[in-house]
Amino acid sequence: MGAPVGLIAGHGRFPLELAAAARRRGHRLVAVGLEGLSDPALAGAVDVFERLAVGQVERLLEVLRREGVREVVLAGKVPKRLLFGAGGQIVPDARALALLRGLRDRRDDSILGAVAALLEAEGFALLRQAALAPDLLAPRGPLGAVPPTPAQEDEVAFAWPIAKALGALDVGQTVVVEARAVLALEAIEGTDEAIRRGCALGRGRACVVKVAKPSQDPRFDVPAIGLDTLRVLRESGGAVLAVEAGATLVLEREALVAEADAAGIALLGVDETSLASRSRVP
């Protein structure tokens, strides 16, 4: 077994599922769980676990060096609202303050790019998020037993370039449409709230499309869906959830597919090739 891999864990299921997949592949994991964000269960799923407050950069580097880590993967969400002082969960040290002051803006790409540059400047290689668990990525086609109708496929094709354009601006990655009308675009509120807003206008026929940004850096912020996403869609009356195949993490897949099938929701992975034959303009 080679050097251990460092896992910096934020909110959500992804750190746990990544840890399980990495351990199955024989990797030794050193996890740093961010205070108030990472799941406490992660401590029992890795070889070494430390909990730190968001912003304790020097302590983070200390832990990684002490454990002989050379490669690091980032997993889980760190809500951007923390950078605006919400929640009192950020305890920035001098390195973190310098990083924040050096940002040209507070877009996701700028923030995560600065974190990546800092880690690599300190001698750590930052891995692609799916490098240790490629099987978590969505395949092309229906994931469950409910296929989309031809009309729904057209809706997804209509939404695709809109979602890509939104992602190119680094605003969001999710679009909600119905009858070739855009009902909601994701911004800082996140996927779930965009789904709620859009599906409230969709009369039970809304289609949700989530894509990777055209310039998506696979080392961080890979789009993901899980049970929470599906439940918000179901409770809001949505009919379709389409994600970019090969570029979107599907978490809790077995339970996710079972609930989508039971609710009659079409859950599918799509890409440029699979959409090529569909009309995208009215």
NURO-704840 format. One record per residue (C-alpha): z negated, x negated, y negated; residue in three letters. Coordinates in pm, whole numbers, plus 50000, padded with zeros to 5 digits. Layout:
<recs>
ZXYALA;...
</recs>
This chain:
<recs>
500005000050000MET;500994986649658GLY;499204988249325ALA;497665022049240PRO;499455046249012VAL;497665059348705GLY;497705096848640LEU;496855109248290ILE;496085146048343ALA;496155174348094GLY;495995211948142HIS;497535232048423GLY;498385230248793ARG;500895202048771PHE;498415172948792PRO;496895187549111LEU;500255193949276GLU;501565159849174LEU;498425143349312ALA;498795161449646ALA;502465151749674ALA;501775115449579ALA;498965112449833ARG;501275126350104ARG;503665098150019ARG;500905072350057GLY;500215064549691HIS;496735055049571ARG;495955073949249LEU;493685065648957VAL;493355097248746ALA;492105100848391VAL;491295137348325GLY;491325148247962LEU;488095165447860GLU;488345203047835GLY;491895203047973LEU;492195188848324SER;491115208848630ASP;487745196748769PRO;489265199149120ALA;491415168849040LEU;488425146249098ALA;488545154549470GLY;492315149849497ALA;492595113449386VAL;491095079649476ASP;489465072049140VAL;488665097248867PHE;487475092548509GLU;487105119348242ARG;487815110447879LEU;488125129747554ALA;491585133347403VAL;492065104047166GLY;489995077647352GLN;492935053947381VAL;490985021347416GLU;488815035847692ARG;491925048647870LEU;493545014247867LEU;490264999147988GLU;490135022248292VAL;493755015848387LEU;493354977948363ARG;490054978048553ARG;491684996248846GLU;494754973948860GLY;497205001048751VAL;500714989948660ARG;502575023048663GLU;501475055148491VAL;502595091348506VAL;501715118248252LEU;501125153248389ALA;499855185548240GLY;499855200047892LYS;497995187047589VAL;498325215647336PRO;499825203447012LYS;497325224846820ARG;494715198346904LEU;496465175146661LEU;495825200546388PHE;492075199946453GLY;491785231746661ALA;489165233746933GLY;487235202446846GLY;488475185547165GLN;490055154747009ILE;487815124446951VAL;490245098446813PRO;489375061646824ASP;490985036046595ALA;494065032346818ARG;494605069846830ALA;494255073046453LEU;496795045346403ALA;499195062746643LEU;498855095746454LEU;499325079146116ARG;502485062246242GLY;504215094746342LEU;507265103546134ARG;506585140346214ASP;504595160646467ARG;507425172346689ARG;506835169447065ASP;509375141447104ASP;507765121046827SER;504235124846962ILE;505075118047326LEU;507455089947235GLY;504645072747045ALA;502315076147347VAL;505005061747575ALA;505655032647339ALA;501935024647321LEU;501525024447701LEU;504585002947753GLU;503514978847477ALA;500264974547671GLU;502184964947987GLY;502284998148175PHE;505525012448313ALA;505745049748244LEU;507265068148542LEU;509375099748539ARG;507085129748587GLN;508825140248907ALA;509115105049048ALA;506195109849286LEU;507055146049368ALA;510815153249349PRO;510395183349579ASP;508645202049295LEU;511925205249102LEU;513775238649112ALA;516815240049343PRO;520015257649243ARG;520265294549339GLY;517755322249413PRO;514285309449500LEU;513245342149662GLY;514695373049827ALA;515705390949504VAL;519155379849384PRO;520275385749025PRO;522845412948967THR;526215402948819PRO;525075417648487ALA;521905396848497GLN;523925365648575GLU;525985372748263ASP;522775376348060GLU;521555342548186VAL;524905326548100ALA;524725341947752PHE;521215328047698ALA;521895293247837TRP;523665277247535PRO;521175293547298ILE;518275278347490ALA;520025244547494LYS;520585246247118ALA;516925255147065LEU;515905225647280GLY;518235202047094ALA;516255210146779LEU;512995202546966ASP;511635236946877VAL;511265252847220GLY;512965256947557GLN;512715294047639THR;514905323247531VAL;514415360147612VAL;517525382347605VAL;518605417747694GLU;522005434247649ALA;523295401847490ARG;520695403547218ALA;518165375847160VAL;514705391147173LEU;512555359847139ALA;512845322347091LEU;509995299547192GLU;508305278146927ALA;504825262946903ILE;503205293747063GLU;504625283947405GLY;506555300447687THR;504075327847778ASP;503785341947426GLU;507555340747380ALA;507925360547703ILE;505395386447586ARG;507125390947249ARG;510595393147398GLY;509835415347695CYS;508005440047470ALA;511455447347323LEU;513395445447647GLY;512875479947800ARG;512145465048143GLY;515455446348164ARG;514725414147976ALA;515945381148117CYS;514005349048050VAL;515815315548056VAL;513935282548039LYS;515835249448020VAL;515315212447972ALA;516095198847628LYS;519475181047615PRO;517605149047528SER;514675156147762GLN;512785124447848ASP;511895127848219PRO;508775106748165ARG;507015135047986PHE;507125171647895ASP;509385182748182VAL;509625220948167PRO;507565239248428ALA;506855274148556ILE;504055286648777GLY;502125317748872LEU;500875322948517ASP;504465323948390THR;505515348848656LEU;502495371248594ARG;503125372448221VAL;506745381948293LEU;505725408848544ARG;503035423748317GLU;505465423648024SER;508185441548220GLY;510715413348254GLY;513425414348522ALA;514715378548559VAL;513285343548530LEU;515955316448536ALA;515165279548503VAL;517275248148492GLU;517825235548845ALA;516915199348911GLY;515105197048578ALA;512275222748591THR;509045219548788LEU;508195249649004VAL;504455249949068LEU;502595270749330GLU;506055278449468ARG;505125298049780GLU;502805321949593ALA;505205323549298LEU;508145334249516VAL;506015359449707ALA;504855376349385GLU;508355376549237ALA;509745392749552ASP;506975418849556ALA;507655427249190ALA;511445428449235GLY;511945399748990ILE;514955377049032ALA;513765340849027LEU;516505314749025LEU;517585279548941GLY;520805275548740VAL;522835247248592ASP;526125241848411GLU;528085242948737THR;526595275448859SER;527165291948518LEU;530705279048467ALA;532355311048591SER;530235334748384ARG;531165347248038SER;528835334347766ARG;530055352647462VAL;530285389847389PRO;
</recs>
